[in-house]
Structures are given as C-alpha cells and as structure tokens.
Amino acid sequence: MTVDDHPDTPVIRLRGGLGAGTVAVLREAVEGVLATGPAAVVLDLTDVVADDELGVWVVPAVAGEAAGRGVGFTVVAPDRALRMRLRRVGARHVEITDAL
C-alpha cells in the first residue's frame, strides 16, 4: 500500500489482496490520512483482488469515517464485479468510479 500525499486529496493505493489480512492496514492508512484534514480522499483499488467479504466490508466502513469528518471519499475500482460487491455491502453512498 502506498499513499500519495496530495495536499487536498491524498490517494491511497492498495495492491494485491483486499481481505481479512489487509483490513487493519487499510484502516490505519485511512485514519492517518484523515488526521491530516484533507478535503477528500481517494482509495485506488485498481490493482486489487477482493479475497473475502471482510475486505470488501471495510471500504464502506472507512468511507463512513471520512463522511463523519466531512471528508469526501472516492473509490477507484475498474473491476465491475468489485464495484457491484461494494454496492451490495453498503457502499451506495460512496462515489465509486472506474478510473482515477
């Protein structure tokens, strides 16, 4: 995982698996970025394979944390199946796009 520190809109790029093993790391990355007070956050899942439902569930959870702080949250998920899974688990209120 990498974080591109753009002043107003940091981009968190996750690579590899999105599953139970990466939930804590993703949460910590989002919390760290939110602590800097950005206007918005982008979570780039371009190079991600969703391994299990726990990994998918964390996305709307961290988006909710951002919304609670008044921070916009966008998910980049080019994989149509992943976008559909995200919407099914409650990410309907999250902006999901297929390109950065």
PyMOL commands that set and color helices and strands:
alter all, ss='L'
color gray80, all
select helices_A, chain A and resi 23-34+53-68+80-88+91-93
alter helices_A, ss='H'
color red, helices_A
select strands_A, chain A and resi 2-4+11-18+40-50+72-76+95-97
alter strands_A, ss='S'
color yellow, strands_A
deselect
rebuild
show_as cartoon
